[in-house]
Structures are given as structure tokens and as C-alpha cells.
Amino acid sequence: MLNQKQIIIEWQKAGLKENGFMFQDVTDLYELAVRNADSDEEAHKLIILAIRAAAKNGGKTAMSVKNNLTKWLNAGATTATKVGDYEKQSQQLQQPRSRFGQPFRNESAIEKFTPEQIAEQSKRLAKEDGFDDPEEWARVTMEKFRQLRATRAERMADKSNRGLTSSGKRVVTRF
């Protein structure tokens, strides 16, 4: 076995369970890797990568390490570089899944308007209301809003008498 000590150190760093069967598990994993890997050194690297992947995914047992190793070997990844390529490719293929098979609806980014865009919109709205100057349009509009706010209580009180809504529009009557 090539540098079993390093594998045990990685095992302990990963926080995997240490028990009486740990050395047998490591030996079994190494034999599996040696049979399928390109060389003994690559088998050693594959075991260390499987231990790190198990720790990264929250695995705590030798079975999680074995599952990673067999997954890579079944996919034909017999060297450390092939494992890296396989993992990169699998990450690209995985799409986030939502409940009931419906695709995720990602929110679009908040659009930030530039001062030029705001000025252009103000000019357009002023023209639509018949004003040449956007500042004059804004002043008149704000004055109208202030007047409506000041007379709102009065308009609400006698809207039924005059047949007008609170905004001053005529109520549609049914026959």
C-alpha cells in the first residue's frame, strides 16, 4: 500500500468515524482503487479525493467515501485529473430543481435608472400633459396632488350627493 499514513491523516482531518474497522475499510477502498486506476499513485490520489469529497458533502462513514469512489470509477475517471473533469462537467449539467417539476422563476435584477433616463422620462410625461418645461409640469402636478389631498375629506363626505368619486370622477349609474 502506497503511503497508508497519509490516507489515515486525511481520514482524521475529514472527521470520518474511526472504529475497529477503519483500517479494513481503507484497505478495501485501496484494493478497489488499485484494480481500476491507472497506477498505484493514482489510486492513492483517488482515495484522498474521495475522502475530501465525502467530508465536503457531509459524509461521516466509510460508505460515503466508497460511494464517491465507485461513482468516479463507474464513470471512467481513473485518474485525479479525470475526476476533476468529471466533477466539473457534472456541476454544469445539474440544473436547480424545484418542487413539482416546475422550473424556477428567477427574479430579474433591479434596474437602476440613470439621471439621463429619468430626465428623458420627465420630458416625455410633461409633453403628454401639454407642458414644455418638466419642472413646471412637476410643480403643477404636485400642486394638484396637494389640493386633492386637502379636499379629500370633504369630497369623501359628500360624494354621494354630487355623484362624484373621491378623485373627482363622475360615478357611473346603472339603470
N, C-alpha and C positions, 0 to 999 in steps of 0.2 A: 504494500500500500504506500502510495506516494504522500508523504507528509500528513499523516493522520492527525498530528498535533494541531496543525493549522485548522483542520476541519472542526476539531473539538473546540478550539478557541472561537471560531465563527459561530458554532452551535451555542456556546455560552453567551456570546455577545448578543445573539439574536433573542435570547431569553426563552429558548425552547426547553421543554421539560427534560430534566436529567433524571434518569432512573437506571435500574439494573440492566435494562435492555438497550440503552442508548448506544453502546459500542457495537452491539449486534446490528442495530438499525443502520448505523453509519457504514458498517461492513457490507450489509446488503445493498445499500444505496451505491456504494463504491463499485461493487460487482456488477450491478445493473448498468452503471455509467461506463465501466470499462468495456463491457460486452458491446455497447452501442456507439461509444465515442470513437473519434479518430485516433486518439492516443491516451496514455495514462495521464499525462499532464492535462489534456482537455477534459478528461473525466473528473479530475480534481477540481478544475475550474467550474465545471457544470454543477458539481455538488455544492460548492461555495455559493454560486449564483442561486441555486435552488433554496438554500438556507436563507439567503438575504431576501429573496422574493417572498418566502413564507413569512418571514418576520415583517416585511413591509405590508403584507396583506392581512396581518393579524393572526397568522397560524401559530399554534403553540405546541404542535406534536410532530412526530416523525412522519406521520401520514401526509401532512400538508407539504412537507419537503418532497416526499415521494411523488405526490400528485403533480407538483411543478416539474419535477424531473421527467416523469413519464409523459407529461403533456409535450414537453420540448422534444423528447426523443421520438415520440409518435409523429410529430410534425416534421421530423427530419433534421432538426437542429442538433448537430453532433459536435459543434464547436461553440466556444463562447461568443464569437462574432456572429455566428448564425442565430444564436439565442437572442442577441441584441437586435438583429434584423427582424426576427420573428415577433418579438415583443413590440417593436416599433410599428410593424405592419398591423398587428392585432389591435393596437391602440387606435390606429387610423380607421380600421374597419368598424370599431364599436361605435354605434350611434347611441346617444342617450335615449332610453325608452321611457315612455310614460305609461300611465295606467290605461287599461282597456285598449291598447294598441293605437291610441290617438297620438299624432305627432305633437311634440312640444310646440307651444306658441311662445317664441322668444319675443320679449319686448324690444322695440326698436330703441335706438339710442336717443337721448333727449337732444333735440335740435337746438342749437344755440344760434340766435339771430345776431347778425352784425348791425351796428348802428346805421349803416347804409341801407340795409334791408328794411329796418324799422322806419327810416325816413321815407323810403320809397313807398311803403305801405300807407304811411300817413298822407302823403301827397295824393295817392290813388283814392283813398277814402274821402279826402277833402274835395276832390274833383267830383266824385259821385254825389256828394251833398251840395254841390254848387259853389264851393269856395275855391279861391285861387291860392290862399295862404293857409298852410296846415296849422300854424299857430292860432290864427283867427278861428278856424274850424274847431280846434280843440277848446278854445276859450268859450265859444258859443255852445258847444256840446256840453261842457261842464256846467255852464250856467243853466242850461235846460234841465240837466240832471238835478242840480241843486233846487231848482224851482219845483220839480216833480217831487222831490223828497220833502220839501217844506209843506207842500199841499197834499201830501198823501193821506193823512188822517182825515182831512176834510173831504177828499174825493171818495175815500172808503165809506164815510158816513152816509153820504147822500148819493151813492152811485145808483141805487135802485130807483131813486126819484127821477134822476135825469136820464137813465137808460145808458150810462157810460160805465166802462170798466175803470179800474183804478189807474190804468195808464192813459185814460182819456179816450179810448176807442169806443165806438158805439156797440152796444150789446145786440147780438142777433136775436131777434124774437121769432118764435115759432108760431105758426097759425093753427 
